[in-house]
Amino acid sequence: MCHVYASTDPSRYESTTRSVRLQGCVTSVRLENEFWEILDGLAAEQGMSAGRFISKLYGEVIEDKGEVPNLASMLRVACAVHLHLRAGSSPESDTAGSQSLDQRLA
């Protein structure tokens, strides 16, 4: 079983830093390439660039929670939630987990 993970191409877990604009301020985010690929796909599904998608997600979290203590971690978890939803499993026990990705991003 571990071979599946151990044989992963190292380029997938190499990090890349990108600049994004959040509420008018430019910041950089460093994530593993695998997460950037997932975010690029999520953004494309929403008809947005990755930067625009991240900015929208950030704004919604600020509106809902009041702060984003760790942007990179929040983005990784968003990717994990997306993968759970695509697999048909619920990453949370609350009712938000039963909503589709489009409903949760609306």
Disulfide bonds with the S-S distance in Angstrom:
none
